Amino acid sequence: MKHLLIIVLSLLTVACGGGGESDTDTSPNIEVVGAAVISIYIGETYKDLGATAEDDIDQDINDKIIITTDLDTSVEGVYEVIYTVTDSGGNTATTTRAVEVKSPIYALSFTDPNLTLYEGSYTHRFYFEFDVIEKVDKVVNFNIQESSTAESDIDYRLISSEFTVFKGLNRGYIELELLDDDFDEGSEVIDISLVDPNLKEIVFIQITLDDKTTTAVAHNDLPSSAITSPVSIIDDYMYIMGSRSIDKYNLIDEVSSTNSAPAVDNSYGDSIVYNEEIYFYTGGSLYNVNEKDFNYELISQAPIFLEWTAELQVLNNELYVIGGKTIDESSSTIVQAFNFDTQTWSSKSDLNHNRYGGATGIVNGEIFVFGGNYSSGTSEKYDPKSNTWVYITANAKLAGSFSFSTAISNGNFIEIITSDISAETSVLRYNALADSWSEFVVDTPSKMSMDSMLYKGRTYLVGGFRGDEGSSKGLHSYYIGDN
């Protein structure tokens, strides 16, 4: 009886597969993780998601998966990634993933349909956007065509012959430096092709350079009234700094918005763009303007309090605060400078005459200041090398009792837009090389306490007020050409 029991148990052990060896007829189950067919672009990094494998005896055998492929992400084509696994019983299973490597195909268009620039001395960017955002870098080459009538290094200079739009982005630009001359050349063109192997087609554009005087243009109104409100332009947007808001105005489609901002003392301050950032000075405080969050971020307090249009200019990495009213309401000769590198203030040589509300500009590395309240109509220039101010030829029209004129620099000229109320706007044009004046009349009603900016070579007149009519939302532009 004892021998019979041992035999039965032995048979049961064999029947149950004792010894732990896998059934030789059953292969493991293997599956890819993620999609079985995927696409990537040439040059894109391929990240394999792997596969999972399970065996009826060995259970999880992921660590035994072997991956093989001839995938080359630099060559267009369809490739196979092969996943192979073998269990302890010698049973093998495979699965595959297809990877398509393809060239990205896209189109681009310019955000500004008006590709006209007016002659002067400035730089301008024309932005373009792709119709899709890819996971690869796009390098667009700019080629000047022989059909161009404008001359490189005489009328303009192309800042760069290519632009790289990095993966995940879809926006780039062509940047031109306009070069001023005294010749009436009428209208000239720059023909440019934009070439990228993956563009659906080569893009051709024609940029027009014009130096003919134009009549004044009335643009859509600002979102709110602007009287001595500091104005700055970054790319195609104008920002108007208020005491409790920052207005944003799209200069292409003339659509605007008012955005709330922390309260600041907007005592007839001034603003300026430096290294593509806006700086705003008012009431002795220097702010960095965050145009994305519409916020004023205090940078520094000036050692001497100045308000009421202390004029700003940037020269040699220093921001100059020129004149203004002191804390005891006196017009001032004080000039202070903020160094962007050291974040410290220094005193510069005083003006020869006290003034506030003057107009300023820069030509050939020298600062010019014109008129202003209590200035007796004087004008002067500053040489940073000798740290001295000297008088220049004055203009009697800048001797008004309430003078908040504004100015823009363009080449060797500074245009001063007088602060008065009349049927037309008077523009006094100062030639910094010849120390001489000329006068133009622009066919738009003049206003007091405007601000002015240069955009695409045109002078924009912002806000102001006209006596009983009150403060203005108006925005006008003009251009004085070589003719």
Secondary structure as UniProt FT lines:
FT   HELIX           2..15
FT   TURN            16..19
FT   TURN            24..25
FT   STRAND          29..32
FT   STRAND          37..41
FT   TURN            42..43
FT   STRAND          51..55
FT   TURN            56..58
FT   STRAND          59..60
FT   HELIX           62..64
FT   STRAND          66..69
FT   TURN            73..74
FT   STRAND          77..86
FT   TURN            88..89
FT   STRAND          92..102
FT   STRAND          108..110
FT   STRAND          116..118
FT   STRAND          122..130
FT   STRAND          138..144
FT   TURN            146..147
FT   TURN            153..155
FT   STRAND          156..158
FT   STRAND          162..165
FT   TURN            167..168
FT   STRAND          171..178
FT   STRAND          187..195
FT   TURN            197..198
FT   STRAND          203..210
FT   STRAND          214..218
FT   STRAND          231..234
FT   TURN            235..236
FT   STRAND          237..241
FT   STRAND          245..250
FT   TURN            251..253
FT   STRAND          256..260
FT   STRAND          270..274
FT   TURN            275..276
FT   STRAND          277..282
FT   TURN            283..284
FT   STRAND          285..290
FT   TURN            291..294
FT   STRAND          295..301
FT   STRAND          311..315
FT   TURN            316..317
FT   STRAND          318..322
FT   TURN            327..328
FT   STRAND          331..332
FT   STRAND          335..339
FT   TURN            340..343
FT   STRAND          344..347
FT   STRAND          355..356
FT   STRAND          359..363
FT   TURN            364..365
FT   STRAND          366..370
FT   TURN            376..377
FT   STRAND          379..383
FT   TURN            384..387
FT   STRAND          388..392
FT   HELIX           396..398
FT   STRAND          406..410
FT   TURN            411..412
FT   STRAND          413..417
FT   STRAND          425..431
FT   TURN            432..435
FT   STRAND          436..442
FT   STRAND          451..455
FT   TURN            456..457
FT   STRAND          458..462
FT   HELIX           467..469
FT   STRAND          475..479
//
